[in-house]
Amino acid sequence: MFDIGLPELLVIIVIALIVFGPDKLPELTRAFGKAMREFRKATEEMRNGFEEGAEEFKNSKDKLPNLIEEINSPKEPETPKLAAPDESPPNKPLVS
């Protein structure tokens, strides 16, 4: 990942010992390890999200010809439904 060899790693450790001292170094390495784990976890979640998105896109791409065919196919016009006639007699005012 970082392409660091043994000589470079030793130089980094010596510089870290000089700058931070032997008391703080274990605490810093733990924090660095925790940060790396969180970074790897976030990277894996992103990778899984991209793979799921790619799979969803692939599935939707396979459905595209069917959708185009459905859109282009002639459709019969819908006939309006008529309401049933009212069964009760009409209310007419009585002429007196």
Summary of the structure (lengths in Angstrom):
residues: 96
radius of gyration: 37.3
end to end distance: 104.3
largest distance: 119.6
contacts: 130
relative contact order: 0.04
helix: 70%
strand: 0%
